[in-house]
Amino acid sequence: FQMEAQMMTDYAAKCRPKTIMEISNIISLVRPGPLNIPGCLSNYAKACNGEEVIDFPFPEYNYIFKDTYNMLIYQEQLSRLSMDMCGFTGPESDDLRKSTAKKDRAALLAMKDKFINGAVKNGHCKDKVEKLFDDMEEFSRYSFCLAHAISYSHLTYYTAYLKTHYP
């Protein structure tokens, strides 16, 4: 059912996924949060097809996003970024992840200063970090955890196979 919406099938056709991870990324991107980030879908499609190389706004953290063509897609990536870039502890990063999982904007915004100040303390430009946080806030409107998305992508793959070979 995930791939039967016209927008999803059109986007999957543009991306031409080759792996379960790419199917997972596509399923996760066609959601209200990522859809509202300008260029998000088109940039991913270009990267997925090898037409463009994307750097995360802070390229030194590309290692967190290597499976998603250096784009923030999953809650776990946000959690790891908050620890590595902003100095969050494990429990603090999980609180940040939970705030996005539960679409709790008040909880997310309560962590904004800590996120920005931690990143600035680690030498990052405040304006760029604020822009990143704004994108994260939009992302949090509907973001997936990786396990959820991977489960969906496996079901999508098996269902597509069965529909194709056993209509």
N, CA and C of each residue as an Amber inpcrd file, in Angstrom:
protein
   501
   0.8200000  -1.2010000   0.0000000   0.0000000   0.0000000   0.0000000
   0.8650000   1.2670000   0.0000000   2.0940000   1.1670000   0.4950000
   2.9520000   2.3500000   0.5550000   3.2350000   2.9230000  -0.8310000
   3.4060000   2.0560000  -1.7970000   3.8310000   2.5080000  -3.1110000
   2.6830000   2.7110000  -4.0870000   1.4550000   2.5060000  -3.6540000
   0.3520000   2.5920000  -4.5910000  -0.1560000   4.0020000  -4.8210000
   0.1970000   4.9480000  -3.9660000  -0.1930000   6.3430000  -4.2010000
   0.5620000   6.8490000  -5.4190000  -0.1070000   7.6180000  -6.2510000
   0.4840000   8.0780000  -7.5050000   1.7830000   8.8570000  -7.2840000
   1.7950000   9.7100000  -6.2900000   2.9950000  10.4880000  -6.0280000
   4.1770000   9.5720000  -5.6860000   3.9020000   8.5440000  -4.9100000
   4.9510000   7.6130000  -4.5040000   5.4620000   6.8190000  -5.7050000
   4.5730000   6.3140000  -6.5430000   5.0220000   5.5310000  -7.6960000
   5.7840000   6.4030000  -8.6830000   5.3250000   7.6280000  -8.8790000
   6.0400000   8.5480000  -9.7730000   7.4420000   8.8400000  -9.2500000
   7.5370000   9.0740000  -7.9480000   8.8260000   9.3880000  -7.3630000
   9.7570000   8.1810000  -7.3970000   9.2330000   7.0090000  -7.1000000
  10.0460000   5.7910000  -7.1540000  10.5630000   5.5660000  -8.5810000
   9.7240000   5.8410000  -9.5700000  10.1610000   5.6930000 -10.9610000
  11.3030000   6.6600000 -11.2850000  11.2530000   7.8660000 -10.7370000
  12.3320000   8.8350000 -10.9580000  13.6310000   8.3830000 -10.2940000
  13.5110000   7.7840000  -9.1290000  14.6970000   7.3820000  -8.3590000
  15.3010000   6.0600000  -8.8270000  14.4660000   5.1860000  -9.3880000
  14.9220000   3.8700000  -9.8210000  15.7330000   3.1620000  -8.7320000
  15.0990000   2.8560000  -7.6100000  15.8360000   2.2550000  -6.4900000
  16.4400000   0.9040000  -6.8630000  17.6360000   0.6910000  -6.3370000
  18.3650000  -0.5360000  -6.6140000  18.5650000  -1.3940000  -5.3750000
  18.2780000  -0.8540000  -4.2090000  18.4880000  -1.5950000  -2.9620000
  17.2920000  -1.4030000  -2.0330000  17.2230000  -2.2570000  -1.0270000
  16.1900000  -2.1140000   0.0010000  16.3390000  -0.7600000   0.6920000
  17.5880000  -0.3480000   0.9260000  17.8290000   0.9350000   1.5890000
  17.2760000   2.0890000   0.7590000  17.4490000   2.0390000  -0.5450000
  16.9150000   3.1090000  -1.3960000  15.3890000   3.1070000  -1.3940000
  14.7720000   1.9390000  -1.3720000  13.3040000   1.8790000  -1.2610000
  12.8880000   2.4980000   0.0720000  13.6100000   2.1580000   1.1190000
  13.3320000   2.7090000   2.4480000  13.4470000   4.2340000   2.4410000
  14.4880000   4.7530000   1.8160000  14.6740000   6.2050000   1.7440000
  13.5160000   6.8720000   1.0080000  13.0920000   6.2760000  -0.0820000
  11.9930000   6.8420000  -0.8720000  10.7080000   6.8640000  -0.0530000
  10.4090000   5.7460000   0.5910000   9.2110000   5.6660000   1.4310000
   9.2540000   6.7330000   2.5220000  10.4300000   6.9860000   3.0510000
  10.5910000   7.9490000   4.1480000  10.5610000   9.3970000   3.6730000
  10.9530000   9.6290000   2.4410000  11.0030000  11.0060000   1.9380000
   9.6440000  11.5430000   1.5050000   8.7880000  10.6730000   1.0130000
   7.4840000  11.1490000   0.5300000   6.5310000  11.2010000   1.7220000
   6.8130000  12.1610000   2.5890000   6.0850000  12.3940000   3.8390000
   5.9590000  13.8970000   4.0410000   5.0000000  14.3300000   4.8470000
   4.7800000  15.7790000   5.0310000   6.0160000  16.5880000   5.4460000
   6.8530000  16.0900000   6.3250000   8.0240000  16.8630000   6.7410000
   9.0080000  17.0770000   5.6130000   9.5840000  15.9990000   5.0700000
  10.5500000  16.1570000   3.9870000   9.9780000  16.8410000   2.7470000
   8.6900000  16.6310000   2.4700000   8.0880000  17.2680000   1.2940000
   8.1270000  18.7950000   1.3740000   8.1580000  19.3380000   2.5840000
   8.1590000  20.7940000   2.7560000   9.5530000  21.4030000   2.7690000
  10.5790000  20.5920000   2.6090000  11.9430000  21.1180000   2.5480000
  12.2900000  21.2910000   1.0710000  12.4840000  22.5300000   0.6310000
  12.7240000  22.7930000  -0.7950000  13.8820000  21.9590000  -1.3630000
  13.6130000  21.3260000  -2.4890000  14.6260000  20.5670000  -3.2000000
  14.9180000  19.1910000  -2.6480000  14.3040000  18.8390000  -1.5490000
  14.6140000  17.5680000  -0.8950000  14.3970000  16.3790000  -1.8370000
  13.2330000  16.2620000  -2.4310000  12.9340000  15.1130000  -3.2810000
  13.7650000  15.1120000  -4.5560000  13.8720000  16.2650000  -5.2080000
  14.6270000  16.3050000  -6.4610000  16.1120000  16.0540000  -6.2200000
  16.6500000  16.5690000  -5.1290000  18.0620000  16.3330000  -4.8270000
  18.3290000  14.8530000  -4.5720000  17.4350000  14.2090000  -3.8310000
  17.6240000  12.7810000  -3.5620000  17.5580000  11.9890000  -4.8640000
  16.5890000  12.2890000  -5.7170000  16.4500000  11.5560000  -6.9840000
  17.7180000  11.6980000  -7.8250000  18.2680000  12.8890000  -7.8910000
  19.5010000  13.1040000  -8.6580000  20.6570000  12.3200000  -8.0440000
  20.7610000  12.3410000  -6.7340000  21.8400000  11.6130000  -6.0550000
  21.6820000  10.1070000  -6.2450000  20.4620000   9.6330000  -6.1440000
  20.1730000   8.2040000  -6.2790000  20.5560000   7.6970000  -7.6750000
  20.4260000   8.5600000  -8.6590000  20.7430000   8.1840000 -10.0380000
  22.1670000   8.5480000 -10.4420000  22.9620000   9.0130000  -9.5020000
  24.3480000   9.3480000  -9.7980000  24.5380000  10.6310000 -10.5730000
  23.5110000  11.4620000 -10.6370000  23.5870000  12.7100000 -11.3980000
  24.1580000  13.8570000 -10.5740000  24.1790000  13.7010000  -9.2790000
  24.6230000  14.7750000  -8.3940000  25.1900000  14.1700000  -7.1120000
  26.2080000  14.8060000  -6.5930000  26.7450000  14.4070000  -5.2980000
  26.3210000  15.4720000  -4.2960000  25.6890000  15.0300000  -3.2450000
  25.1780000  15.9580000  -2.2380000  26.0900000  15.8840000  -1.0190000
  26.3890000  17.0330000  -0.4770000  27.0690000  17.0930000   0.8130000
  26.0540000  17.5470000   1.8390000  26.1100000  16.9530000   3.0120000
  25.3290000  17.4570000   4.1320000  25.8070000  18.8910000   4.3790000
  24.9570000  19.7890000   4.8890000  25.3950000  21.1820000   5.0880000
  26.7020000  21.3130000   5.8890000  27.0170000  20.3050000   6.6590000
  28.2840000  20.2490000   7.3940000  28.9630000  18.9560000   6.9400000
  29.7290000  19.0200000   5.8490000  30.2530000  17.8090000   5.2080000
  31.0700000  16.8930000   6.1200000  31.6190000  17.4310000   7.1900000
  32.3960000  16.5850000   8.0940000  31.5290000  15.5260000   8.7730000
  30.1990000  15.6590000   8.6520000  29.2820000  14.6770000   9.2330000
  28.6400000  13.7910000   8.1620000  29.1610000  13.8230000   6.9490000
  28.6210000  12.9770000   5.8780000  28.5900000  11.5020000   6.2800000
  29.5080000  11.0760000   7.1320000  29.5530000   9.6580000   7.5340000
  28.2490000   9.2110000   8.1980000  27.5230000  10.1280000   8.7960000
  26.2470000   9.7860000   9.4320000  25.1780000   9.5170000   8.3740000
  25.3400000  10.1360000   7.2180000  24.3030000  10.1410000   6.1870000
  24.6950000   9.3840000   4.9210000  25.7170000   8.5400000   4.9930000
  26.2320000   7.8880000   3.7880000  25.1920000   6.9930000   3.1090000
  24.3110000   6.3660000   3.8630000  23.2960000   5.4880000   3.2680000
  22.1090000   6.2460000   2.6890000  22.0890000   7.5600000   2.8960000
  20.9650000   8.3760000   2.4090000  21.4700000   9.5110000   1.5210000
  22.6070000   9.2580000   0.8680000  23.1980000  10.2480000  -0.0350000
  23.4000000  11.5940000   0.6500000  23.8270000  11.5270000   1.9090000
  24.1580000  12.7020000   2.7270000  22.9600000  13.6050000   3.0070000
  21.8020000  12.9890000   3.0990000  20.5880000  13.7270000   3.4460000
  20.0210000  13.1980000   4.7590000  19.4790000  14.1100000   5.5570000
  18.8010000  13.7340000   6.7950000  17.4470000  13.1270000   6.4410000
  17.2760000  11.8530000   6.7780000  16.0180000  11.1730000   6.4740000
  15.4400000  10.4900000   7.7200000  16.3020000   9.9540000   8.5730000
  15.8190000   9.1460000   9.6900000  16.0720000   9.7980000  11.0510000
  15.2230000   9.4470000  11.9890000  15.3380000   9.9640000  13.3540000
  16.6890000   9.6070000  13.9720000  17.1880000   8.4220000  13.6870000
  18.4630000   7.9920000  14.2650000  19.6200000   8.8620000  13.7900000
  19.5340000   9.3380000  12.5610000  20.5760000  10.2300000  12.0500000
  20.5920000  11.5380000  12.8390000  19.4270000  12.0290000  13.1350000
  19.3080000  13.2560000  13.9220000  19.8940000  13.0500000  15.3160000
  19.6130000  11.9100000  15.8970000  20.1390000  11.5940000  17.2170000
  21.6670000  11.5670000  17.2010000  22.2320000  10.8780000  16.2400000
  23.7020000  10.7860000  16.1360000  24.3220000  12.1560000  15.8650000
  23.7020000  12.9330000  15.0030000  24.2140000  14.2670000  14.6980000
  24.2360000  15.1380000  15.9440000  23.1920000  15.0650000  16.7510000
  23.1390000  15.8970000  17.9550000  24.2700000  15.5430000  18.9220000
  24.6700000  14.2850000  18.9580000  25.7910000  13.8950000  19.8220000
  27.1290000  14.3460000  19.2310000  27.3400000  14.0490000  17.9620000
  28.6370000  14.3070000  17.3510000  28.8810000  15.7940000  17.0700000
  27.8480000  16.5070000  16.6930000  27.9930000  17.9130000  16.3120000
  27.7570000  18.8740000  17.4740000  26.8530000  18.5090000  18.3620000
  26.3920000  19.4600000  19.3740000  26.7210000  19.0540000  20.8000000
  27.3020000  17.8930000  20.9880000  27.7000000  17.4640000  22.3200000
  26.5810000  16.9410000  23.1950000  25.4610000  16.5300000  22.5970000
  24.3850000  15.9510000  23.3900000  24.8620000  14.6390000  24.0020000
  24.3450000  14.3090000  25.1610000  24.5780000  12.9940000  25.7420000
  23.6530000  12.0020000  25.0430000  23.8600000  10.7220000  25.2850000
  22.9770000   9.7050000  24.7110000  21.5140000   9.9300000  25.0730000
  21.2060000  10.1110000  26.3750000  19.8050000  10.3520000  26.7400000
  19.2400000  11.6500000  26.1300000  20.0500000  12.7020000  26.0530000
  19.5680000  13.9520000  25.4430000  19.2740000  13.7520000  23.9590000
  20.1490000  13.0210000  23.2790000  19.9210000  12.7840000  21.8480000
  18.6790000  11.9280000  21.6380000  18.4260000  11.0080000  22.5600000
  17.2200000  10.1920000  22.4410000  15.9720000  11.0310000  22.7110000
  16.0680000  11.9930000  23.6290000  14.9390000  12.9070000  23.8470000
  14.6470000  13.7080000  22.5720000  15.7090000  14.1220000  21.8870000
  15.5350000  14.8440000  20.6240000  14.8560000  13.9460000  19.5990000
  15.3240000  12.7040000  19.4990000  14.7260000  11.7470000  18.5710000
  13.2520000  11.5170000  18.8940000  12.9620000  11.3490000  20.1900000
  11.5730000  11.1180000  20.6020000  10.6900000  12.3100000  20.2690000
  11.2340000  13.5000000  20.3980000  10.4220000  14.6870000  20.0900000
  10.0240000  14.7040000  18.6220000  10.8990000  14.2070000  17.7490000
  10.5300000  14.1340000  16.3350000   9.6010000  12.9600000  16.0810000
   9.8430000  11.8410000  16.7660000   8.9960000  10.6630000  16.5830000
   7.5520000  10.9410000  16.9980000   7.4020000  11.7130000  18.0600000
   6.0600000  11.9990000  18.5860000   5.4770000  13.2980000  18.0310000
   6.2350000  13.9190000  17.1060000   5.8110000  15.2010000  16.5260000
   5.5390000  16.2360000  17.6190000   6.3650000  16.1980000  18.6580000
   6.2300000  17.0980000  19.8010000   7.0840000  18.3340000  19.5580000
   6.4980000  19.3140000  18.8960000   7.2370000  20.5160000  18.4920000
   7.7270000  21.3140000  19.6940000   6.9420000  21.3490000  20.7560000
   7.3570000  22.0910000  21.9520000   8.6280000  21.4780000  22.5440000
   8.6850000  20.1410000  22.6090000   9.8800000  19.4730000  23.1390000
  11.0800000  19.6980000  22.2260000  10.8430000  19.6570000  20.9310000
  11.9230000  19.9020000  19.9740000  12.4620000  21.3230000  20.1230000
  11.5660000  22.2750000  20.1800000  11.9840000  23.6790000  20.3020000
  12.6730000  23.9570000  21.6330000  12.3240000  23.1960000  22.6670000
  12.9760000  23.3520000  23.9650000  14.4550000  22.9760000  23.8960000
  14.8200000  22.1600000  22.8990000  16.2170000  21.7280000  22.7440000
  16.9840000  22.5690000  21.7290000  16.3050000  23.5310000  21.1340000
  16.9190000  24.3260000  20.0660000  18.1740000  25.0560000  20.5350000
  18.1000000  25.7500000  21.6500000  19.2650000  26.5040000  22.1200000
  20.4420000  25.5910000  22.4150000  20.1850000  24.4720000  23.0500000
  21.2730000  23.5300000  23.3590000  21.9040000  23.0220000  22.0650000
  21.0870000  22.7030000  21.0910000  21.5810000  22.2040000  19.8030000
  22.4550000  23.2640000  19.1390000  21.9210000  24.4660000  19.0140000
  22.6550000  25.5410000  18.3290000  23.9170000  25.9210000  19.1000000
  23.7850000  26.1260000  20.4050000  24.9520000  26.5250000  21.2060000
  26.0330000  25.4470000  21.2120000  25.6280000  24.1880000  21.2610000
  26.6010000  23.0990000  21.2270000  27.3610000  23.0540000  19.9180000
  26.6420000  23.2640000  18.8170000  27.2900000  23.2560000  17.5070000
  28.2260000  24.4500000  17.3500000  27.7800000  25.6150000  17.8170000
  28.6180000  26.8150000  17.7410000  29.8690000  26.6320000  18.6010000
  29.7010000  26.0560000  19.7740000  30.8370000  25.7900000  20.6650000
  31.8560000  24.8750000  19.9810000  31.3730000  23.9880000  19.1090000
  32.2590000  23.0880000  18.3720000  32.7710000  23.6940000  17.0690000
  32.5730000  25.0180000  16.9130000  33.1760000  25.7320000  15.7950000
  32.3260000  25.9190000  14.5590000  31.0380000  25.6650000  14.6620000
  30.1760000  25.7900000  13.4820000  29.5050000  27.1630000  13.4340000
  29.2340000  27.6180000  12.2190000  28.6050000  28.9200000  11.9750000
  27.1630000  28.9090000  12.4900000  26.8480000  29.8800000  13.3350000
  25.5250000  29.9360000  13.9590000  24.4100000  30.0160000  12.9260000
  24.5800000  30.8250000  11.8780000  23.5270000  30.9670000  10.8600000
  23.2530000  29.6400000  10.1490000  24.3140000  28.9090000   9.8220000
  24.1380000  27.6130000   9.1600000  23.4680000  26.6040000  10.0880000
  23.8200000  26.6380000  11.3650000  23.2310000  25.7100000  12.3260000
  21.7480000  26.0460000  12.5220000  21.4210000  27.3360000  12.5820000
  20.0130000  27.7330000  12.7110000  19.2020000  27.2750000  11.5040000
  19.7650000  27.3880000  10.3050000  19.0840000  26.9290000   9.0900000
  18.8740000  25.4180000   9.1590000  19.9120000  24.6970000   9.6060000
  19.7880000  23.2550000   9.7660000  18.6800000  22.9130000  10.7590000
  18.6300000  23.6180000  11.8680000  17.5950000  23.3360000  12.8650000
  16.2060000  23.6140000  12.2880000  16.0640000  24.6780000  11.4960000
  14.7760000  24.9620000  10.8550000  14.3610000  23.8100000   9.9450000
  15.3220000  23.2680000   9.1890000  15.0180000  22.1230000   8.3330000
  14.6620000  20.8930000   9.1810000  15.3760000  20.7230000  10.2920000
  15.0690000  19.6070000  11.1960000  13.6680000  19.7450000  11.7700000
  13.2860000  20.9580000  12.0780000  11.9330000  21.1800000  12.6150000
  10.8880000  20.7810000  11.5760000  11.1350000  21.1310000  10.3280000
  10.2100000  20.7500000   9.2550000  10.2240000  19.2280000   9.0770000
  11.4000000  18.6490000   9.0900000  11.5900000  17.2040000   8.9750000
  10.7930000  16.4710000  10.0600000  10.7390000  17.0630000  11.2360000
  10.0990000  16.3940000  12.3750000   8.5800000  16.3240000  12.2580000
   8.0160000  16.9810000  11.2780000   6.5560000  16.9160000  11.1110000
   6.0870000  15.4890000  10.8190000   6.9620000  14.7150000  10.1920000
   6.6170000  13.3150000   9.9170000   7.8850000  12.5990000   9.4930000
   8.6320000  12.1380000  10.4390000   9.8640000  11.4280000  10.1210000
   9.7620000   9.9910000  10.6130000  10.4820000   9.1250000   9.9440000
  10.4670000   7.7060000  10.2780000  11.7170000   7.3220000  11.0550000
  11.5710000   6.2760000  11.8360000  12.7640000   5.6310000  12.3730000
  13.1940000   4.6120000  11.3110000  14.4610000   4.2980000  11.3080000
  15.0230000   3.4290000  10.2750000  14.3740000   2.0480000  10.2670000
  14.1680000   1.4460000  11.4330000  13.5900000   0.0970000  11.4840000
  12.1980000   0.0640000  10.8610000  11.4170000   1.0770000  11.1200000
  10.0650000   1.1800000  10.5560000  10.1390000   1.2410000   9.0270000
  11.0130000   2.1070000   8.5270000  11.1310000   2.2930000   7.0860000
  11.6840000   1.0400000   6.3940000  12.6560000   0.3960000   7.0060000
  13.2220000  -0.8270000   6.4160000  12.1620000  -1.9300000   6.3650000
  11.3660000  -2.0420000   7.4110000  10.2870000  -3.0380000   7.4120000
   9.3220000  -2.7740000   6.2630000   8.9230000  -1.5150000   6.0950000
   8.0460000  -1.1540000   4.9800000   8.7000000  -1.4840000   3.6370000
   9.9900000  -1.2040000   3.5240000  10.6390000  -1.4210000   2.2260000
  10.7110000  -2.9150000   1.8880000  10.9240000  -3.7580000   2.8710000
  10.9110000  -5.2060000   2.6050000   9.5320000  -5.6450000   2.1360000
   8.5010000  -5.2000000   2.8140000   7.1390000  -5.5440000   2.3860000
   6.8550000  -5.0110000   0.9830000   7.3250000  -3.8230000   0.7010000
   7.1350000  -3.2240000  -0.6270000   7.8120000  -4.0740000  -1.6910000
   9.0410000  -4.4590000  -1.4320000   9.7920000  -5.2610000  -2.3970000
   9.0960000  -6.5950000  -2.6600000   8.7450000  -7.3020000  -1.5840000
   8.0990000  -8.6080000  -1.7520000   6.7520000  -8.4810000  -2.4480000
   5.9900000  -7.4820000  -2.0930000   4.6870000  -7.2790000  -2.7250000
   4.8370000  -6.9610000  -4.2080000   5.7950000  -6.1130000  -4.5460000
   6.0340000  -5.7730000  -5.9570000   6.4510000  -7.0170000  -6.7430000
   7.3120000  -7.8240000  -6.1440000   7.7330000  -9.0550000  -6.7970000
   6.5410000  -9.9620000  -7.0570000   5.7180000 -10.1590000  -6.0360000
   4.5560000 -11.0360000  -6.1970000   3.5630000 -10.4890000  -7.2210000
   3.3190000  -9.1770000  -7.1940000   2.3910000  -8.5800000  -8.1550000
   2.9120000  -8.7030000  -9.5810000   4.2360000  -8.6130000  -9.7370000
   4.8340000  -8.7010000 -11.0590000   4.8330000 -10.1290000 -11.5970000
   5.2260000 -11.0710000 -10.7550000   5.4010000 -12.4470000 -11.2180000
   4.1830000 -13.3490000 -10.9900000   3.2770000 -12.9220000 -10.1190000
   2.0710000 -13.7090000  -9.8370000   0.8610000 -12.7930000  -9.7490000
   0.5290000 -12.1510000 -10.8780000  -0.5690000 -11.1670000 -10.8260000
  -1.8940000 -11.8070000 -10.4860000
